[in-house]
């Protein structure tokens, strides 16, 4: 498992270079061939050597949500805009790192002692927030920070027993799972695909699907868990410690029925717990890959994670291991359904 190292790397959408370099080093000498494209997607080819073998793409995105510097005030405070889906509710008073040098800063938040009553009842808008990096003037800030600099959450991976806390589990968990498959033998031609810019519109996946045009595609993801206090009479699912999460439908795809049934049958045969994602929420790279050329049968499997798209998420190792086990078992005879 390479999750800890992957989680700690910065890689906001459009700035995935360090994540890609790490993955490349892990694959070098193991894949038959490795290449990138103009978007920055990385492809690792593992041919089976069998004549007329089916080609299966496993896709995980390298990028994470974050921020981008859009302005510098005369006071030296930094204006920013979100890259990907982020709520202001998770930003206040959070430590961040700015640019390639990782300059430390904190997203401003008034102390409760000076908040007005109406301010206590609502979150500020993004345009009202600033990053304080300790600068005292615009001139001082401009020596260190430039417009367009990326900002990522200053979060370090932590592990206690089987509990993991860290940033960017969406989707470094998928990247880690794909790396864990290296060395396994399957009766198919496998293409491990690490995509860019998923969080800003599934952009890398659109290119990857057309380039590879596989016989089947599986997006390997980290997805939002629902087992925390929510509205009355609303089911709390998916849950931690309940196994891999299978998608039936989200905002980007209705998954291929044959692939979904195959994964369900495999899980039940191997006594692997599984659960379903709440329908019509979110989207994944499968939503673009399945639209490639004349169409690609596609599905999504994910590890449940609490608090995705936030400075820190929580996941359980048992869900990771069960997801990996289900992937391995399902790939062994997936050719029967594609």
Buried (B, 14 or more C-beta within 10 A) or exposed (E): BBBBBBBBBBBBBBBBBEBBEBBBEBBEEEBEEBEEBEBBBBBBBBBBEEEEBBBBBBBBBBBBBBBBBBEBEEEBBBBBBBBBEBEBEBBBEBEBBBBEEEBEBBBBBEEEEEEEEEEEEEBBEBEEBBBBBEBEEBEBBEEBBEEEBBBBBBBEBEEEEEEBBBBBBBBBBBBBBBBBBBEEEBBBBBBBBBBBBBBBBBBBBBBBBBBBBBBBBBBBBBBBBBBEEEEEEEEEBBBBBBBBBBBBBBEBBBBBEBBBEBBBEBBEEEEBBBBBBBEEEBBBBBBBBBBBEEEBBBBBBBBBBBBBBBBBBBBBBBBBBBBBBBBBBBBBEBBEBB
